[in-house]
Amino acid sequence: MSRARDIANLQSGGVINDASADLDFRIESGGNANMLFVDGGNDVLVIGQNAPDTTISGGKPAFQVIGSGFDGMAAITRRDSGVYGPALILSKSKSTTPDNYSIVANGDTLGGITFIGDDGTNLDTYGASIQAIVDGTSGENDMPTRLVFSTTADGAASPTERMRIDSSGRVGIGATPARKFDVEGSANDDWISRIYNTNTNGAGTLIRTDATSANDKIALGVYADSAYKMVVKSTGFVGIGTSAPTQVLECKTSSSPTIELNQADTYRGAIRLAGNDLELRNSSGVIDFFVGTNNDHDSNSTRAMMIDNSGRVMIGTTDVGYSTHADLFTISRTANTTDHAGISIRSGTAGQSSIYFSDATGQVSGTYEASIWHDHAGEVFSIYTQDYLRIFTGSYERMRIDSSGNMFLMKTSASLGTAGHTFGSDGYVYHTRNGNIVHLNQLASSGSAILFMQNSNTVGSVAVNSSSTTYNTSSDYRLKENIVTDWDATSRLKQLKPSRFNFKADKDKTVDGFLAHEVSFIVPEAVTGTKDEVDEDGNPVMQGIDHSKLVPLLVKTIQELEARIAKLEGG
């Protein structure tokens, strides 16, 4: 064949194999005898091989690139000054006539990329695919489409859909997406998804919503067992066990919600709500409450309160107040020498501020052993105890009020053999001391040091001035009636029997005086008690005598004697 015949001149157009014979056509290159091969019998165009591969359910794709190394690759390059790049366009029409159109329907595949591997017997086994499928009703200039990504699992011969992007832009992995991003799967004891930034300076995952606090939408939710287990709302509120938190953090369970803090499975603490009771629990050690400054909860914070593992509460200190009694409540404020520490108890203007004391038997409402309270309505401060009240200074008891209302100063009982003071609940007073017992000091230049009253009326006094003391009994004439001055005093005085004797308690001292029961028949107002009187226990009730009551009788007798003497001297 001449060179002229070897070179076909197709400048004016033409058809090769115009008769449609079963003929092959081949073009060689410098290094490849089958640079372009047309298999006339199979209607296949092949680059790189003189026979097509049979693949895809036994079929032969109309265009194949076959070779090793780069000869088994295809590249599309666009070279121009525009902004657009090259494109591989896959199109689908239901019409079989060129330039004639028949609309595609929902579910039709517009195109796909299929990945096939040699399984040792053929090239007919899918490894993966990407398909574009009509995703709705199409029309003129309207082509809703979804992309479906499929892979073949180990041991399988056909691919399974793994991910799709629907016509609304929603992405589903293992699911038909109902939201912008849906992931579903079935994994036994394993994670469905994982997001992992291996950069030690990297960030994690950002979940953002532009919903406002007023819209109160769920920004992040954890859903399991047909219910929300945790949500983060657009309000910033976090709900655990509830999808409608009303606070920054709300935990909800059907019974006793608990937040547990765990340090290396060694130390544990918990906040627990048991019915109406809020519990702060600790496995061991103490519970500390710190306050900080300058928004610093760590280095600049200071312990404000501590509860140790014995249940003792310490405010402003870590030491118990009185170690001997292991005080359960201690308050301390000693940073400066002028610091004060105190407790304020406030109530309504018509209420009471109270402290109640009880042992383990006083748990029933309304039962207690002692209390201190202030009645704000009446401005009354009260102290109550079932037994007796004691007041100490140093280590010594200085005052006691017993359950009968008797008060003792510097002593603990009414014993007269003990120095101190007794104020009886029925009004009696005892003062006992080895030495001067009572000192009365009138600061004015004169006046009463003691007033004696009966039924609210003054019946006597002890008055003092700058140099003397006066003992007074009531004698105002306005208090008296039936006044008689002519009566026989001498005969009554002569009935008195002055005696000399000693008291049994003072055997060595003889004194002058009277026997009370003998005087009681003559001057009864001078004597108290009756002869041989005893109390209900059989104890003697001793009689007493007021010698000053004998003075009127003595004065009247002297006057009668004076009259007789004067009469004798005048006779």
C-alpha positions in Angstrom: 0.0 0.0 0.0 1.5 3.3 -1.0 2.0 6.1 1.4 -0.9 8.0 -0.2 -3.1 5.1 0.7 -1.7 4.8 4.2 -2.7 8.4 5.0 -6.4 9.1 4.9 -7.5 12.6 4.0 -10.7 13.2 5.9 -10.6 17.0 5.6 -13.8 16.9 3.7 -15.5 14.5 6.1 -16.2 10.9 5.7 -17.2 7.6 7.3 -15.0 4.7 8.2 -16.7 1.3 7.8 -19.7 2.9 6.2 -21.2 -0.5 5.5 -21.3 -1.3 9.2 -19.3 -4.5 8.7 -18.1 -6.5 11.8 -14.7 -4.9 11.5 -12.2 -3.7 14.1 -10.4 -0.4 13.9 -7.0 0.3 15.5 -4.7 3.3 15.9 -1.1 2.7 17.0 1.2 5.1 18.8 5.0 5.0 19.1 4.9 2.9 22.3 1.4 1.3 22.2 0.1 -0.8 19.3 -3.5 -0.4 20.7 -3.5 3.3 21.5 -7.1 3.4 20.1 -9.0 0.3 19.4 -12.6 0.0 18.1 -14.1 -3.4 18.6 -16.7 -3.5 15.8 -18.2 -6.7 16.9 -18.9 -5.5 20.5 -19.4 -1.8 19.7 -16.7 -0.9 22.3 -14.0 1.8 22.1 -10.9 0.8 24.0 -7.8 2.8 24.8 -4.7 0.7 25.6 -5.9 -2.8 24.7 -7.1 -4.7 21.6 -10.1 -6.2 23.4 -12.6 -4.9 25.9 -13.1 -6.2 29.4 -16.4 -7.8 30.3 -17.7 -6.3 33.5 -20.9 -5.1 35.2 -23.2 -8.1 35.1 -21.4 -9.6 32.1 -21.7 -6.4 30.0 -19.0 -4.4 28.1 -19.1 -0.7 28.7 -18.9 1.3 25.4 -15.7 3.2 26.4 -12.9 1.6 28.3 -9.3 2.7 29.3 -7.2 -0.3 30.0 -3.5 -0.4 31.0 -0.9 -0.5 33.6 0.6 2.4 35.6 -0.4 5.8 34.1 -1.8 4.0 31.0 -4.7 2.9 33.3 -5.7 6.5 34.1 -7.7 9.3 32.5 -7.3 13.0 32.9 -9.4 15.9 31.8 -7.6 19.3 31.8 -9.1 22.7 30.8 -6.7 25.4 29.7 -8.2 28.8 29.3 -8.2 32.2 31.2 -11.7 31.6 32.6 -12.7 30.7 36.2 -14.2 27.4 35.3 -12.5 24.0 35.4 -13.0 20.8 33.5 -16.0 18.7 34.1 -17.2 15.2 33.7 -20.9 15.5 32.7 -23.2 12.5 33.2 -26.8 13.1 31.9 -29.9 11.0 31.7 -33.0 11.2 29.4 -35.8 8.8 28.8 -35.8 9.6 25.1 -33.8 7.3 22.8 -33.6 9.9 20.0 -30.8 12.5 19.9 -32.0 16.0 20.5 -35.3 14.7 21.6 -36.3 14.9 25.3 -38.4 12.9 27.7 -38.5 13.9 31.3 -36.9 11.8 34.1 -39.0 10.7 37.0 -38.5 10.5 40.8 -36.1 7.7 41.6 -34.4 7.7 38.2 -30.6 7.5 38.4 -29.0 10.5 36.6 -25.5 9.1 36.7 -23.1 7.3 38.8 -19.5 6.3 39.5 -19.1 2.6 40.2 -16.0 1.0 41.7 -15.4 -2.6 40.7 -12.6 -5.0 41.7 -11.3 -8.2 40.3 -12.5 -11.0 42.6 -10.3 -13.7 40.9 -13.1 -14.8 38.5 -14.3 -11.6 36.9 -14.7 -7.9 37.0 -18.3 -8.1 38.1 -18.3 -7.3 41.8 -19.1 -3.9 43.1 -16.8 -2.3 45.8 -18.5 1.0 46.0 -20.6 3.5 44.1 -21.7 7.1 44.0 -25.1 7.7 42.4 -27.1 10.8 41.5 -30.8 10.0 41.8 -33.9 12.1 41.1 -35.2 13.1 44.6 -38.7 14.4 43.8 -40.8 15.6 40.9 -38.7 17.1 38.2 -39.8 19.7 35.6 -38.4 22.4 33.3 -35.4 23.9 35.0 -36.3 21.8 38.1 -34.2 18.7 38.9 -34.3 17.8 42.6 -31.5 15.3 43.1 -29.8 13.3 45.9 -26.4 11.8 46.0 -26.1 8.3 47.4 -22.7 6.9 48.5 -22.5 3.1 48.9 -19.8 0.7 49.9 -19.6 -3.1 50.0 -19.1 -4.8 53.4 -16.5 -7.5 54.0 -18.0 -10.8 52.8 -20.6 -9.1 50.6 -20.9 -8.9 46.8 -23.0 -5.8 46.5 -22.8 -2.3 48.0 -25.0 -0.9 50.7 -26.0 2.7 51.0 -23.8 4.4 53.7 -24.5 8.1 53.2 -26.8 10.4 51.2 -27.2 14.1 50.6 -30.8 14.8 49.7 -32.2 17.5 47.5 -32.7 19.7 50.6 -29.0 19.5 51.5 -29.7 17.2 54.4 -27.0 14.6 55.1 -27.7 11.1 56.3 -25.2 8.5 57.4 -26.9 5.2 57.7 -30.2 7.0 57.6 -32.6 8.8 55.4 -32.0 12.3 56.7 -34.9 14.2 58.4 -32.5 16.9 59.6 -29.5 18.7 58.3 -27.3 15.9 59.6 -28.6 12.5 60.7 -26.4 9.6 61.8 -27.9 6.2 62.5 -26.3 2.8 63.1 -26.4 -0.4 65.0 -23.2 -1.1 67.0 -23.0 -3.5 69.9 -20.9 -2.0 72.8 -19.2 0.4 70.4 -19.5 4.1 69.3 -21.7 5.1 66.4 -19.5 8.1 65.7 -16.2 9.7 66.9 -14.8 13.2 66.3 -11.1 13.2 67.3 -8.7 16.1 67.0 -5.2 14.6 67.5 -3.5 18.1 67.6 -2.6 18.8 71.2 -3.4 22.4 70.6 -6.5 21.7 68.6 -10.2 22.5 69.4 -13.0 20.0 69.6 -16.5 20.2 68.1 -18.6 23.4 67.8 -22.4 23.0 67.8 -24.0 26.3 67.0 -27.5 27.6 66.7 -28.7 31.2 66.2 -31.9 30.5 68.0 -32.4 33.2 70.7 -33.0 32.7 74.4 -36.6 33.8 73.8 -37.1 30.9 71.3 -36.0 28.4 73.9 -34.8 25.7 71.4 -32.7 22.6 71.9 -29.2 23.4 70.7 -27.8 20.0 71.7 -29.7 16.9 72.7 -28.9 13.3 73.8 -31.8 11.0 73.1 -32.1 7.4 74.3 -34.7 4.9 75.4 -37.5 7.1 73.8 -36.6 10.2 75.8 -34.2 13.0 76.0 -31.4 12.2 78.5 -29.6 15.6 78.2 -30.2 18.8 76.4 -28.5 22.2 76.0 -31.1 24.9 75.3 -30.6 28.1 73.4 -31.2 29.8 76.7 -27.9 28.3 77.9 -29.8 26.1 80.3 -28.6 22.4 80.6 -31.1 19.7 81.3 -30.2 16.2 82.4 -33.3 13.9 82.5 -35.5 16.8 81.2 -35.9 18.6 77.9 -37.3 21.7 79.5 -34.7 23.0 82.1 -35.6 26.2 83.8 -32.2 26.8 85.4 -28.6 26.9 84.3 -28.4 23.2 85.3 -31.4 21.0 86.1 -31.1 17.3 86.8 -34.3 15.3 86.9 -35.0 11.6 87.7 -38.0 9.7 89.0 -36.4 9.4 92.5 -33.4 11.0 94.3 -31.5 12.7 91.5 -27.8 12.7 92.4 -24.7 14.5 91.0 -21.6 12.5 91.9 -18.0 13.8 91.9 -15.3 11.1 91.5 -11.6 11.5 91.9 -9.8 8.4 90.4 -12.4 6.0 92.0 -10.7 6.8 95.4 -12.7 9.8 96.7 -16.3 10.5 96.0 -18.8 13.2 96.8 -22.4 13.8 95.8 -25.2 16.3 95.8 -28.5 14.4 96.2 -32.2 15.4 96.4 -34.1 12.9 98.5 -37.8 14.0 98.5 -37.8 17.5 100.0 -34.3 17.0 101.5 -31.2 18.3 99.7 -28.2 16.2 100.7 -24.5 17.1 100.3 -22.6 13.8 100.7 -18.9 13.0 101.1 -17.3 9.5 101.2 -14.6 10.7 103.7 -12.7 13.8 104.7 -14.3 17.2 105.1 -16.7 19.4 103.1 -15.2 22.8 102.4 -16.9 26.0 101.3 -14.6 28.6 99.7 -15.1 32.2 98.7 -12.9 34.0 96.2 -12.1 37.5 95.0 -11.5 39.0 91.5 -13.5 36.2 89.9 -10.9 33.7 91.1 -12.2 30.5 92.6 -8.8 28.9 93.1 -5.6 30.7 94.1 -7.3 33.7 95.7 -10.2 31.8 97.3 -10.4 31.4 101.1 -12.1 28.7 103.2 -15.2 30.2 104.6 -16.8 27.1 106.2 -15.9 23.5 106.8 -17.9 20.4 107.9 -15.6 17.6 109.1 -16.3 13.9 109.0 -17.6 14.1 112.6 -20.4 16.5 111.5 -18.8 19.5 113.2 -19.3 22.9 111.5 -16.5 25.5 111.5 -17.0 28.9 110.1 -13.8 31.0 109.5 -11.6 28.3 111.1 -10.6 24.7 110.8 -10.3 24.2 114.5 -13.1 23.1 116.8 -14.0 25.7 119.5 -13.8 23.6 122.6 -12.1 20.4 122.0 -13.1 18.8 125.4 -16.7 18.9 124.4 -16.0 18.5 120.6 -18.1 21.5 119.7 -20.4 20.9 116.7 -20.5 24.5 115.7 -17.6 27.0 115.8 -17.4 30.6 114.5 -14.1 32.4 114.2 -13.0 35.7 112.7 -9.4 36.5 113.8 -7.7 38.0 110.8 -7.4 41.3 112.6 -7.3 41.9 116.4 -10.4 44.1 116.1 -12.5 41.6 114.2 -15.8 40.6 115.7 -17.6 37.3 115.3 -21.3 36.8 116.0 -24.6 35.2 115.1 -27.7 37.2 114.0 -31.2 35.5 114.2 -34.0 37.6 112.6 -37.7 37.0 112.4 -40.8 39.0 111.5 -41.7 42.1 113.6 -44.4 40.1 115.4 -42.5 36.8 115.4 -39.8 35.1 117.6 -36.1 34.5 117.2 -35.3 31.2 118.9 -32.6 28.6 119.7 -33.8 25.2 121.0 -31.8 22.5 122.8 -32.7 18.9 123.1 -31.2 15.4 123.3 -32.0 12.5 121.1 -35.3 11.9 122.9 -36.6 15.4 122.0 -37.1 14.9 118.3 -40.9 14.9 118.5 -42.3 18.3 117.5 -42.8 20.6 120.4 -40.6 18.7 122.9 -37.2 20.2 123.9 -35.2 20.6 127.1 -34.1 24.2 126.9 -34.5 27.3 124.6 -33.6 30.9 124.2 -35.9 33.2 122.4 -36.8 36.8 121.8 -40.4 37.9 121.2 -40.2 40.8 118.9 -43.8 41.8 119.4 -43.4 42.4 123.1 -39.6 42.9 123.0 -39.2 40.2 125.6 -36.0 38.1 125.9 -36.6 34.6 127.5 -34.5 31.7 128.6 -36.2 28.3 129.3 -34.9 25.1 130.7 -36.7 22.0 132.1 -34.3 21.6 135.0 -31.9 24.3 136.1 -29.9 27.1 134.5 -26.3 27.8 135.4 -23.9 30.7 134.6 -20.2 30.3 134.8 -17.2 32.6 134.8 -13.9 30.9 134.3 -14.4 27.3 135.4 -16.6 28.2 138.3 -20.4 28.3 138.6 -21.5 31.7 139.7 -25.3 31.6 139.4 -28.0 28.9 139.3 -31.7 28.9 138.9 -33.3 25.6 139.7 -36.5 24.1 138.3 -38.5 25.5 141.2 -37.4 29.1 140.4 -35.0 29.5 143.3 -31.9 31.5 142.4 -28.5 30.9 144.0 -25.5 33.3 143.7 -22.1 31.9 144.4 -23.6 28.6 145.6 -25.6 25.8 144.1 -28.3 25.0 146.7 -30.2 26.6 149.6 -27.9 25.1 152.2 -27.3 27.8 154.9 -24.0 26.2 155.7 -22.6 27.4 152.3 -21.5 31.0 151.6 -23.6 32.7 149.0 -27.0 34.1 148.4 -30.4 32.4 148.0 -33.4 34.1 146.4 -36.4 31.8 146.9 -39.1 31.4 144.3 -41.7 32.4 147.1 -39.8 35.5 148.0 -37.5 34.5 150.8 -33.8 35.6 150.7 -30.8 34.1 152.4 -27.3 35.7 152.6 -24.6 33.5 154.1 -21.0 34.6 154.6 -18.2 34.3 157.1 -18.0 38.0 158.0 -20.1 41.0 157.2 -23.0 39.8 155.2 -24.8 42.8 153.8 -23.4 46.3 153.1 -25.9 49.0 152.3 -24.5 52.2 150.9 -26.8 55.3 150.6 -25.1 57.7 148.2 -27.4 60.6 149.2 -26.6 62.6 152.4 -29.6 61.0 154.1 -32.4 58.6 153.2 -33.8 55.2 153.7 -31.4 52.3 153.2 -34.2 49.7 153.7 -37.9 50.0 153.3 -40.3 47.4 154.9 -43.7 47.0 153.2 -46.8 45.0 153.8 -49.4 44.6 151.1 -47.7 47.4 149.2 -47.8 49.7 152.2 -44.6 51.0 153.9 -44.6 49.8 157.6 -41.0 50.5 158.5 -37.5 51.5 157.3 -33.9 51.8 158.2 -32.7 55.3 157.4 -29.2 56.8 157.5 -27.6 60.2 157.4 -24.0 61.2 157.4 -23.4 60.1 161.0 -26.2 57.8 162.3 -28.8 55.1 161.5 -32.4 55.2 162.5 -34.7 52.2 162.7 -38.3 53.1 162.1 -41.6 51.4 162.4 -44.9 52.9 161.2 -46.3 55.4 163.9 -48.1 58.2 162.1 -51.3 59.2 164.0 -53.2 59.0 160.7 -52.7 55.3 160.9 -54.2 55.0 164.4 -57.6 55.1 166.1 -59.1 54.3 169.6 -56.2 56.2 171.2 -56.1 55.8 175.0 -53.5 57.3 177.3 -54.9 56.4 180.7 -54.1 52.7 181.2 -52.2 50.7 183.9 -48.7 50.0 182.7 -47.1 49.2 186.1 -49.1 46.2 186.9 -48.4 44.7 183.4 -44.7 45.5 183.7 -44.5 43.8 187.0 -45.7 40.6 185.3 -42.6 40.5 183.1 -40.0 38.1 184.2 -36.5 39.3 183.1 -34.1 36.3 183.2 -30.4 35.5 182.8 -29.5 32.6 180.5 -27.3 31.4 177.7 -28.3 30.1 174.3 -27.6 26.4 173.6 -25.6 27.4 170.6 -23.4 29.7 172.7 -23.0 27.9 176.1 -20.2 30.1 177.4 -22.1 33.4 177.1 -24.8 34.5 179.6 -27.2 37.2 178.6 -30.2 39.1 179.9 -33.6 38.7 178.4 -37.1 37.2 178.4 -38.7 34.0 177.5 -40.9 34.7 174.5 -43.9 32.7 175.5 -44.0 34.4 178.9 -44.0 37.9 177.3 -46.6 36.9 174.7 -49.4 37.0 177.4 -48.3 40.5 178.5 -47.1 42.3 175.4 -48.3 39.9 172.5 -47.3 42.4 169.8 -43.6 41.9 170.9 -43.6 38.2 170.2 -43.9 36.1 167.0 -44.9 32.4 166.9 -46.5 30.3 169.5 -45.1 28.1 172.2 -43.8 24.7 171.2 -44.8 25.2 167.5 -43.6 22.8 164.9 -43.9 22.7 161.1 -45.7 20.0 159.0 -42.5 17.9 159.1 -42.3 18.1 162.9 -39.4 20.6 162.9 -39.5 23.2 165.7 -40.7 26.7 164.7 -38.9 29.0 167.2 -40.6 32.0 168.8 -39.0 35.5 168.6 -39.3 38.7 170.5 -38.9 42.4 169.5 -37.6 44.2 172.6 -38.5 47.6 171.2 -42.1 46.7 171.5 -41.6 46.8 175.3 -40.5 50.4 175.3 -44.1 52.0 175.4 -44.8 49.8 178.5 -41.5 50.9 180.1 -42.2 54.6 179.4 -45.7 54.4 180.7 -44.6 52.6 183.9 -41.9 55.3 184.4 -44.5 58.0 184.0 -46.7 56.3 186.6 -43.8 55.9 189.0 -42.9 59.6 188.4 -46.5 60.6 189.3 -46.5 58.5 192.4 -43.1 59.9 193.5 -44.3 63.4 192.8 -47.5 62.8 194.9 -45.5 61.4 197.8 -43.1 64.3 197.7 -45.9 66.8 197.6 -47.9 65.1 200.4 
